[in-house]
Amino acid sequence: MGKWADGTGTLAVPEGPGVPLEVAASYRARRRGLLGRDGVAGALLIVRTNSVHTFGMRFPIDVAYLDRSFRVLSVVTMRPGRLGMVRPRGRHVLEAEAGAMAGWGVRPGARVRVETGATGDPAPGG
């Protein structure tokens, strides 16, 4: 697997147009996540993690746990102030505003694709 970097890209979902994506790869970006925000335009991909929390969040979020091939293991909606369960096979987490993932077709078993950079190159492992 190649190296991940903080940045932006597009999330290609099974049933819909590409979704604007932020990638949190550095320790600092992964730790911050969506904390302190009032919303998110699109989704946030947190790489190299299999668990999240919503302590300090201002809004409920959908959380999709992804395996190393970007197949969705599970999708849960978390209210602020919650601790998510660890998903042992999880390698990455996708976060969005509550309700967004159902509209995009992100559900268990679906495979998503991440494109980063100006050329639309697939991300490492994506």
N, C-alpha and C positions, 0 to 999 in steps of 0.2 A: 504494500500500500504506500502511496506517495505521501508527501507532507501536506498537511492542511494549513491554510492561512486564513486569518480574519478577512472578511470582505463581503461582497454581494454576489448574487447570481440569480438563477431561476430554478424553481422546483417544477419538474415535469411530473404531472400527476396522471393517473390512468384515465380519468373522465373529465378533462377540462383543459382550459388554456394554462400556460405557464404561470406560476405564482412567483411574485417577487420574493427573494430570499436573502436573509442575512446569515452569514456563517460566523459562528463563534468558535475559534480554534485555540486561541491563546488562553492561558490560565486566567488572565484578567477578564477577557470577554466571556469566557465560559462561566466564571463565577458571577458576573453581573447579570447575564441573561437578559430577561425582560424587567428586572427590578427597577423601580423608579419611573416606569413608563405608564402612560395612560392608555396605550393600545399599541398595536403593531400592524404595519401595512404589509400583508403577506404572512411570511413565516420566519422563524428563527431555527437554524440547525445548530445544535450543540454537539460537537464531535467528541468522540472518545469518552462517553459517559453512558451509564445505564440506569440512572436515577436522577430525579429532580425534586425540588420543593417549591412551594409558592409562598413562603414566609416573606412578607414585605411587598407582595404583589398587590396591585390596585384593581385587578379585574380577573375573572375566571379564564382559564385557558384550556385548549385541547392539547394533549400530549400524545404523540405517536412514538412508540419505541421501535427502533429499526435495528435489524441485524446487520452483519457486515456486508451483505449484498443489497442492502437498502429495501429489504422486504419488511413490511409492517408486521410487527409481532402483536401489538395491541394498541388501542387508542382509548384514552380515558379523558374525562373532563375533570379538571381540578379547580376547586374554589381557592381563593386566597387563604393562606395560613395552613396549608396541608403539606404532608410529607409523602411523596410517591414511593411506591414499592420498587425494590431493585428487580430488574429484569435480567437474570443471569446471561441469556444469550444476546441481550441488547448491546449494541456498540455505539449508537448515536440516538439522539432525541430530537424530534421535530416539535416545535411549539407554535401555536397560533391562537388567535382569539377564539373563545368557546363557540362552537357551532360551525366554524369555518371548514374543518376537515371533512365533515359529512358532505358538504356542498362540493368539495373538490374530488370526492371519491376515494379519500384516504381511509382505508379500512383494513382490518387484519387480513393478511394474505396478499394484499396489493403490493406492487413494487414501484417505488418512486425513483426518479433520476434527478441528480443534482448537476447543474451546469454552472460553472464559475468562469470568471474572467471575461475580457472583452471579446474573445473569439468564440465563446460558448462551449469551450472544451469541457468534457466531463471531469468532475472532481475526482480525486483519488478514491478508488473503491466504488465510484458511482458510475 
